[in-house]
Amino acid sequence: MKLLVVLGEGGHTKEMLLLTEQLGPSYEYCYLIVKNDHLSAEKITRLGPIHWVRRPRDKDHNFFIDLLKTIHCGWQSWKALRVEKPDAVLSCGPSVGAPICILAKLNRIKVIFVETGSRVTALSLTGKIVYRFADLFIVQWPQLKTLHPNSVFSGRFW
Amino acid sequence: MIFVTVGTTDFDELVQAIDAIAPKLNDEIVIQFGHGAYEPKNCQAFRFAPSLEPYYEKADVVVSHGGLCTVMEACQKGLKLVAMANPDRFDDHQADILAYMSGAGHMVWCRSFDQLAESIDQANEKEFVPYNSPECRISETIQDFLSEL
């Protein structure tokens, strides 16, 4: 079974790589990483192909430019899905995960979303979007399970 | 020793603020400043290192951004932690974890740069509540889900 794992930089990468360690070697892994985020690529322990994509949102927010970046990220994510044909996409909070989760769902690929543990009282924007259609939506704080009853609380990485 | 870390990101305002008060702090200060544009002048500093463990082991107090990994690992290690939310993060979301962890007595949440020296003093003197992570069954949940496909 093949999993496409979205590495969202920094601590988000660490959460996903902890997860791949715990999931173990019986799965095949491939990765979606923000372009130039070599720190994330270097930390991968369960090796697999890497697909580089543009980050949809940066610190300088401009709706129109963010929209163009999101479309570009979507196009690159689509190509990754076509090449890898994963059984499931695994993502957490950063915006880079949103396009591929949407595209996966449209192509009947299972979407597993683990909301980042940094979200204690409210979902991320990506989480709010993906919650509507994820096949498995995991939260790391019980407060979020109360607010979002279709989610699953299974403890926390830290 | 006071160890300052911004993880894999940048947080120039925090680095500048620490650099500015460094001469008055009367302690060795080491700053890991990531991708930041500002390079400290009054402290030892570096951008990245293969591991921050040697610095955590030497530190009496850690000052950091509010990144999840940094905050939780420091609290799990029982380090005296002062953290500030980086307002550049989307939705200012670092405040969420800092509010919870400081409210539970695991660390000090410093809310403005002019309170940094006072927050470091507070961390030095305070007895923090030990942080114990709950059991993690996330991978089992996912494995069970995948096994039914």
Boltz contact constraints between the chains, C-beta under 6 A:
constraints:
  - contact:
      token1: [A, 10]
      token2: [B, 7]
      max_distance: 6.0
  - contact:
      token1: [A, 10]
      token2: [B, 8]
      max_distance: 6.0
  - contact:
      token1: [A, 10]
      token2: [B, 9]
      max_distance: 6.0
  - contact:
      token1: [A, 11]
      token2: [B, 67]
      max_distance: 6.0
  - contact:
      token1: [A, 11]
      token2: [B, 68]
      max_distance: 6.0
  - contact:
      token1: [A, 11]
      token2: [B, 69]
      max_distance: 6.0
  - contact:
      token1: [A, 14]
      token2: [B, 69]
      max_distance: 6.0
  - contact:
      token1: [A, 22]
      token2: [B, 139]
      max_distance: 6.0
  - contact:
      token1: [A, 23]
      token2: [B, 139]
      max_distance: 6.0
  - contact:
      token1: [A, 39]
      token2: [B, 8]
      max_distance: 6.0
  - contact:
      token1: [A, 59]
      token2: [B, 88]
      max_distance: 6.0
  - contact:
      token1: [A, 112]
      token2: [B, 142]
      max_distance: 6.0
  - contact:
      token1: [A, 117]
      token2: [B, 68]
      max_distance: 6.0
  - contact:
      token1: [A, 118]
      token2: [B, 68]
      max_distance: 6.0
  - contact:
      token1: [A, 118]
      token2: [B, 93]
      max_distance: 6.0
  - contact:
      token1: [A, 118]
      token2: [B, 97]
      max_distance: 6.0
  - contact:
      token1: [A, 120]
      token2: [B, 96]
      max_distance: 6.0
  - contact:
      token1: [A, 120]
      token2: [B, 97]
      max_distance: 6.0
  - contact:
      token1: [A, 120]
      token2: [B, 100]
      max_distance: 6.0
  - contact:
      token1: [A, 121]
      token2: [B, 96]
      max_distance: 6.0
  - contact:
      token1: [A, 136]
      token2: [B, 145]
      max_distance: 6.0
  - contact:
      token1: [A, 138]
      token2: [B, 138]
      max_distance: 6.0
  - contact:
      token1: [A, 152]
      token2: [B, 141]
      max_distance: 6.0
  - contact:
      token1: [A, 154]
      token2: [B, 137]
      max_distance: 6.0
  - contact:
      token1: [A, 154]
      token2: [B, 138]
      max_distance: 6.0
  - contact:
      token1: [A, 154]
      token2: [B, 141]
      max_distance: 6.0
  - contact:
      token1: [A, 155]
      token2: [B, 134]
      max_distance: 6.0
  - contact:
      token1: [A, 155]
      token2: [B, 135]
      max_distance: 6.0
  - contact:
      token1: [A, 155]
      token2: [B, 136]
      max_distance: 6.0
  - contact:
      token1: [A, 155]
      token2: [B, 137]
      max_distance: 6.0
  - contact:
      token1: [A, 156]
      token2: [B, 133]
      max_distance: 6.0
  - contact:
      token1: [A, 156]
      token2: [B, 134]
      max_distance: 6.0
  - contact:
      token1: [A, 156]
      token2: [B, 136]
      max_distance: 6.0
  - contact:
      token1: [A, 157]
      token2: [B, 136]
      max_distance: 6.0
  - contact:
      token1: [A, 158]
      token2: [B, 72]
      max_distance: 6.0
  - contact:
      token1: [A, 158]
      token2: [B, 133]
      max_distance: 6.0
